[in-house]
Amino acid sequence: MASDQKYSVKVKPNSSQSRLEKQADGTWIAWLKSPPVEGKANKELLALVAKEAGVSKSRVELAGGGKSRIKRLRVK
């Protein structure tokens, strides 16, 4: 993942492992261990994307889709 970009990520919560995978169409799929309750999955997603992009968690923000399975993220 490059910085200063916007990404579309499809989230699959309650998975057995946490991982991020790029699809052929340019979107991403994130498998998250956390349940979609009280923002836990969103927090895990931001941390996972930050780790993948090699930036701090504060540089990744949720640009849209807070309660949806398809999230729009911005990496600064």
C-alpha positions, -999 to 999 in steps of 0.1 A, spaced: 0 0 0 13 35 -9 7 65 13 -15 95 4 -40 72 -12 -76 61 -8 -85 25 -6 -117 5 -8 -116 -25 17 -142 -52 21 -142 -64 57 -149 -99 69 -151 -98 107 -150 -128 131 -124 -146 110 -99 -170 124 -70 -148 115 -62 -112 106 -48 -105 72 -51 -82 42 -51 -92 6 -52 -71 -26 -77 -82 -53 -72 -81 -91 -96 -52 -94 -75 -30 -70 -98 -34 -40 -87 -50 -8 -102 -77 14 -95 -77 52 -101 -107 73 -104 -95 110 -106 -115 142 -126 -88 159 -164 -88 159 -182 -58 143 -193 -45 178 -185 -11 192 -159 -2 166 -136 -31 174 -133 -44 139 -127 -8 126 -99 -3 151 -83 -36 141 -87 -27 104 -69 6 109 -40 -11 127 -37 -38 101 -37 -13 72 -11 9 91 11 -21 95 8 -31 58 15 4 46 44 9 70 30 40 87 17 48 122 -19 41 131 -26 79 133 -19 83 96 -47 59 86 -83 72 88 -117 58 80 -131 80 52 -164 63 49 -184 31 56 -181 31 94 -210 7 97 -207 -10 64 -187 -40 53 -171 -20 26 -149 7 41 -131 36 24 -98 43 40 -73 71 35 -36 66 42 -17 99 47 
